[in-house]
Amino acid sequence: MEKNKIKGKSKTFNLIPTDSLEQIIWNDIVDIEFQGGETLMSKNLWNVIDLANPNTSISLLSNGTVKLKEEQIQQIQKFKKLYITLSIDGVEKVFEYCRRPAIWQDVENNIQEYKKIIGLNRLSLQVTVSSLNVFYIDRMLLELAKILPATSNINIVTTPQTMAPATLTPSIGSVIEKKNPLFFKNRKIEWKGNDATMKNFLNYIHLQDEFDKMKMEEYLPEFWELIKLQCPHH
């Protein structure tokens, strides 16, 4: 159960193999956290949910791409303290570019289902701000608030450097700040980019797009035009 934790009153068990789960005294477990990758696709998650006491608190991190089966819905509805944090990094085309090969409409439909299954008060958002989506951040947060008016946690990428907003140049950053006054009202990014960081960023994008047969200009056209204007030699 890599990257997941099961907490008891005095112990934390890491990397629990499936055949060891039945050895746990589940009535002693008060809190379970599944942190990633896509937890709703983890076989161990559903094994744990089968075994856990319905009074246990369970926290999941999901990217919203999983449509739950009827038997899975029945499983999680046994728990009154099951919480899902949705890691969503965009809407529509921005989301599809950042979370390839996910389809935004599928994710939006899944979020609506999650709301019906466990209720809005047990859902929250985690938004990771990267060099790819920061240009669209105000619109993205406003649209997400309409779909899921829930507690949101904002995480600004620092590593890898290629995906950190700070890797963008001050001139690009200045345009981004003017375009997104709500986000930057109480936040500051120190734009440290230069010719070398932009070259690395664009090389990385080119390799990703070539591999996935996608084009940045088709998914993030306004941002692409800004980069072309500010970095014409790249």
Secondary structure, DSSP 8 states (H G I E B T S, - for coil): -TTEEEEESS-EEES--GGGGGGS-GGGEEEEEE-SS-GGG-HHHHHHHHHS-TTSEEEEEE-S-----HHHHHHHTT-SSEEEEEE---SHHHHHHHTTT--HHHHHHHHHHHHHHH-GGGEEEEEEE-TTTGGGHHHHHHHHHHH--S-EEEEE--SSGGG-GGGS-HHHHHHHHHH-HHHHTS--------HHHHHHHHHHHHHHHHHHT--HHHHSHHHHHHHHHH-TT-
